[in-house]
């Protein structure tokens, strides 16, 4: 099983880290970071938002015939 990378975060113009994903999730649950917080996986060439990597996309189901839920 591949290991998850560590991540740098940018808060208030300061970069800190790298931190393991569990720490980032704790920061997010405390409200310290949100889906717009810039993060960079260690060794990656570019920054992305926390939400771009860790938000679960919503899947929309299609129904071929009309049915009640």
Secondary structure, DSSP 8 states (H G I E B T S, - for coil): ------EEEEETTEEEEEE-HHHHHHHHHHTSS-TT-EEEETT-SS-EEHHHHHS--------SS----
